[in-house]
Amino acid sequence: MSISKILLILLASWGTLVIIFGLFKLHIFFPFNIADAEAIPYHRWQTVRFSAFATVIYLIIRYIIGGRPGGALLVVSVFFRFLILFGAILIWQADVDASEWWILSFFIFVTLLLYKEMKENPRQRHW
């Protein structure tokens, strides 16, 4: 196994731990820093953070198991799917105003549009 794959596996493992611990309100910042994010509601920046890590983990795993390269729309679509998943969990945990759910509705709509675009042009790489 090459060094790059080992490094990617370690990064994916670290990202997985960040997500799991973060859902239990234990936060790790790379490498072990603490950041102040009082201006941004907690559930929002954690949603983006978890989605970014989960997207990278997904792409690393896909590469390691020999998956075909996907287009740019696939990456964006995967990120938005994780954004919806983690957004729903964190909004529910935070018990915030109902207007926050409209934000997720928007991303569901965008994800459906991306899905449709990728299905209509399956051979196009969408770069």
Secondary structure as UniProt FT lines:
FT   HELIX           3..23
FT   TURN            24..25
FT   TURN            30..32
FT   TURN            38..39
FT   HELIX           42..64
FT   TURN            65..66
FT   HELIX           72..94
FT   HELIX           99..120
FT   TURN            122..123
//
